[in-house]
């Protein structure tokens, strides 16, 4: 049995569709990604904002893709499950690790509301969510048979008018400077 430190997952990925264990990261923490070794292919950092621990790679969004060894980190706006996934790996070994330095003390951000929807028509939107000034929003578009664009919008007047924050949401975290409503809308 191998000892695994809390807040760390590691793996040696040698073939496509292999993945690490899942790592839960609280909103307000950072996650560090380490990819080493000699390999040919792509390793993806994936996350799911859904509350329950995932059991496989479905219902996850791609946060980043790597085709070479790397060391990087990301600030996480909302609680999420993360893992590294070999989307294409044809040769070699990718030695990977995910780490989070979260503590058990107070959090910078603890999400109170989740909004999700299956957007399948123009101008369909999630329910709006109130975000206090300085608060964070995490938006994720899950994989699927989808041809279109999802925008992240905010409203300062209770939803009467909406302005674009991001014209093509994929899997990002955003900090809102002022209290506002936010939503995701299918724009194309």
Long-range contacts (C-beta under 8 A, 24 or more apart in sequence): 7-99, 7-100, 7-101, 7-102, 8-97, 8-98, 8-99, 8-100, 9-83, 9-84, 9-97, 9-98, 10-95, 10-96, 10-97, 10-98, 11-84, 11-95, 11-96, 12-37, 12-93, 12-94, 12-95, 12-96, 13-39, 13-43, 13-84, 13-86, 13-89, 13-93, 13-94, 13-95, 13-96, 14-89, 14-92, 14-93, 14-94, 15-86, 15-89, 16-41, 16-86, 16-87, 16-88, 16-89, 16-90, 17-57, 17-85, 17-86, 17-87, 18-85, 18-86, 18-89, 19-57, 19-83, 19-84, 19-85, 19-86, 20-83, 20-84, 20-85, 20-96, 20-98, 21-83, 22-53, 22-54, 22-81, 22-82, 22-83, 23-81, 23-82, 23-83, 23-98, 23-100, 24-53, 24-79, 24-80, 24-81, 24-82, 25-76, 25-79, 25-80, 25-81, 25-82, 25-100, 25-102, 26-76, 26-79, 26-102, 26-107, 26-110, 27-76, 27-77, 27-78, 27-79, 27-80, 27-107, 27-108, 27-109, 27-110, 27-111, 27-136, 27-138, 28-76, 28-77, 28-102, 28-107, 28-108, 28-109, 28-110, 28-136, 29-75, 29-76, 29-100, 29-101, 29-102, 29-107, 30-73, 30-74, 30-75, 30-76, 30-100, 30-101, 31-73, 31-74, 31-76, 31-82, 31-98, 31-99, 31-100, 32-71, 32-72, 32-73, 32-97, 32-98, 32-99, 32-100, 32-101, 33-64, 33-66, 33-70, 33-71, 33-72, 33-73, 33-74, 33-84, 33-96, 33-97, 33-98, 34-70, 34-71, 34-96, 34-97, 34-98, 34-99, 35-66, 35-68, 35-69, 35-70, 35-71, 35-84, 35-94, 35-95, 35-96, 36-69, 36-94, 36-95, 36-96, 37-69, 37-92, 37-93, 37-94, 37-95, 38-92, 38-93, 39-89, 39-91, 39-92, 39-93, 39-94, 40-89, 40-90, 40-91, 40-92, 41-67, 41-86, 41-87, 41-88, 41-89, 41-90, 41-91, 41-92, 41-94, 42-66, 42-67, 42-86, 42-87, 42-88, 42-89, 43-67, 43-84, 43-85, 43-86, 43-87, 43-89, 43-94, 43-96, 44-84, 44-85, 44-86, 44-87, 45-74, 45-82, 45-84, 45-98, 46-82, 46-83, 46-84, 46-85, 47-80, 47-81, 47-82, 47-83, 47-140, 47-171, 48-80, 48-81, 48-140, 49-78, 49-79, 49-80, 49-114, 49-116, 49-138, 49-140, 50-81, 50-116, 51-79, 51-114, 53-81, 54-81, 54-83, 57-83, 57-85, 59-142, 60-85, 60-142, 60-143, 61-140, 61-141, 61-142, 61-143, 61-170, 61-171, 62-143, 62-170, 62-171, 63-171, 74-173, 75-173, 76-138, 76-173, 77-109, 77-136, 77-137, 77-138, 77-173, 77-174, 77-175, 78-109, 78-111, 78-136, 78-137, 78-138, 78-173, 79-110, 79-111, 80-138, 108-136, 109-135, 109-136, 111-136, 111-138, 115-183, 115-184, 117-184, 119-148, 119-150, 119-184, 119-185, 119-186, 120-186, 121-186, 122-186, 122-187, 122-188, 123-185, 123-186, 123-187, 124-185, 124-186, 125-153, 125-183, 125-184, 125-185, 125-186, 126-183, 126-184, 126-185, 127-183, 128-155, 128-159, 128-181, 128-182, 128-183, 129-181, 129-182, 129-183, 130-179, 130-180, 130-181, 131-176, 131-179, 131-180, 131-181, 131-182, 132-176, 132-179, 133-176, 133-177, 133-178, 133-179, 134-175, 134-176, 134-177, 135-175, 135-176, 136-173, 136-174, 136-175, 136-176, 137-173, 137-174, 137-175, 137-176, 137-182, 138-172, 138-173, 138-174, 139-166, 139-169, 139-171, 139-172, 139-173, 139-174, 139-184, 140-169, 140-170, 140-171, 141-169, 141-170, 141-171, 141-184, 148-186, 148-187, 148-188, 149-186, 149-187, 149-188, 150-184, 150-185, 150-186, 150-187, 151-184, 151-185, 151-187, 152-182, 152-183, 152-184, 153-182, 153-183, 153-184, 153-185, 154-180, 154-181, 154-182, 154-183, 155-180, 155-181, 155-182, 155-183, 156-180
